[in-house]
Amino acid sequence: MKPIPVISNRICNIQQLTNILNKFWKKDFKITKAEVTPATASGTNFVSDAWRVNYQYCENGKEGLVSNSVIVKTTPEDETRNTQMRSDIAFKNEILAYEKVLPSLSKYMQQPLRIPKYLHGDLSSIVLEDMRTMNFNGSTRTVASNWNQVWSPLQEMAKLHAASLIMQVEDEESFYGMVNKITEVSNEDTKALEKNQDVYLETIFSVMKSIRLPDPLAYQRRVEHLKQGVWQEQKEIIAKEVPIRVLNHGNIWINNLLYRQDMITLLDWHNIAFSSPAMDLSFFLYANLNTDFLSQNRRHLINLYLMYLHQCVFDYCRNKWTMSQVEQTLQQLDFQWIDSELKRFSLYGYMMSQWMTPVYFWSEKVLQDFESKGLENFTINDRLQYMSAEEKDRIIKLTLFYLKDAL
């Protein structure tokens, strides 16, 4: 049976939302009014549309109206984007994350992950707690340049990875049962995205040709190699079987983080993947951090992540495992191994950061133009036309950092 959407044409199906909330809260109340507004800025969501539903309800047997809100994720109104981003697979994986993966991993955490309550999910709608009611809000669209912006994401990442390591030891069969349920997008279904990435690459080439470098031809040759099967190479980097693999969030960047002061909650679990822990770490470092801050603090950032991860494993296992078991689980997860894995993932982190860079610099109007025109119709000239000096500087610095990091 085809699921009934909670939101259609930006109008809330009040009866459907009432049914969902009554089932989740195990109460009997009636929604009397529901107002739908965008939960994110235009052009900043790729695989779904996110809506905030502010509603009023009355509970049976009680007087007066109560106000509340939820977040509803729907498949994109733009059918081309819906198809191109394979939103059906994204929704399947996010529902799997909320219904199976995260509850299972939470058993192996001393402190739970900070994520919104999951109220309902089907292939038309995912309904979540509105974290704004808990004073979590989206950050300003600026790259992180201080420790207050990075410690909490690294801590949540470490919790997720540590729980994956522990569950692989304590309940291997169930762990790999979850992993095998993750739906992968086929190569055929990503051809349109590969073509879009080529536009980003051509934009990078245009920008890099415009600057003076000590050995411009050498840099140009190294950047040119990105044209040669870079999309498939990223897939192979993620898929490679290495001694330590964990469940990754797969998309830790500023748009999927809500902050309360310097503490974050993690959103959007549609890209979960079983891979090296460097998948999440490289994505986060490249896509979110100011390159000067990253260059100066790379070693400290890795060590902070490792400290959190080791502590999470130790806190859970100290009364359950022998010290030799703990040491055996963690012995390869040292700076040298993570550092080498980050270098192997540098291409992936770099390319993911290029997808995200415009969001930091484009105005609301430009993002609306981008959304209305469609990702598939955005050309190199469009990118260059809208590019500010700050965005150009970001692309240059990311590229130079990548070329150095990849060596």
Secondary structure by P-SEA (a helix, b strand, c coil): cbbbbcccccccaaaaaaaaaaaaacbbbbbcbbbbcccccccccccbbbbbbbbccccccccbbbbbbbbbbcccccaaaaaaaaaaaaaaaaaaaaccccccccccccccccccccccccccbbbbcccccccbbbccccccccccccaaaaaaaaaaaaaaaaaaaacaaaaaaaaaabbbbccccaaaaaaaaaaaaaaaaaaaaacccccaaaaaaaaaacccaaaaaaaaaaacccccccccccccccccccccccbbbbcccccccccccaaaaaaaaaacccaaaaaacaaaaaaaaaaaaaaaaaaaccccccaaaaaaacccccaaaaaaaaaaaaaaaaaaaaaccccccccaaaaaaaaaaccccccaaaaaaaccaaaaaaaaaaaaaaaaaac
